[in-house]
Amino acid sequence: MHTIKKRFAFLFLLSFILLLKFASSTNNQEFAYVSKVIDGDTIKLKNGETIRYIGINAPERDEYLYEEAKLFNKKLVEHKEVLLKFDIQLYDDYGRKLAYVFTKDNKFVNAELIRNGFAYLYPHPFETSFFNELLKAQRTAITNNAGIFKNILKETAPYYLGSKKGLRFHRPSCKHASQIYKKNRILFKSKKEAFWNGYAPCKTCNP
């Protein structure tokens, strides 16, 4: 646990330096009107922009609880004004704007999706503003065995590997796991332990 705390301290320091470097290039927040909910973690604004929720991953089409996650998101934000808050990186690789989303009655939509089991925490080093709040929501969902956590905590390997300098966990056989320096390796005995500590599953080996 001590090494995990040191890892997050390192990531926080790195992100703070990046924040100082890029803060002047982006506005911190803005109000916007949601014209359409695309899925559990993506929306379309009235001005035509596509917003991808920061720090979470909701089920894709044909995955468990996809429709339920989309519907939950709709009830929260569709045809409503929301407050968008931004972090260090403003756009993803697909040109979508990245944001933390809040309703007018101050519900934190990203966290609500996780807390109710319609998404899991999927952090990057540049996403730091609400990491602790999102992790708290995830721990609540895990404790309550909510939604997708009934499925994604099923074991697929005898143990899993993560890095002190990363935010993903892998099957032992994953090529990315083999690239982790021994001094940086973190062993998780279960998926629950990995998710509990804020790690997300590798997209390559899909543990």
Buried (B, 14 or more C-beta within 10 A) or exposed (E): EEEBEEBBEEBEEBBEEBBEEBEEEEEEEEEBEBBBBBBBBBBBBEEEBBBBBBBBBBBEEEEEBBEBBBBBBBEBBBEEEBBBBBBBBBEEEEEBBBBBBBBEEEBBBBBBBBBBBBBBBBBBBBBBBBBEBBBBBBBBBBEEEBBBBEEBBEEEBEBBBBBBBBBBBBBBEBEBBEEBEEEEEBEBEBBBBBBBBBBBBBEEBEB
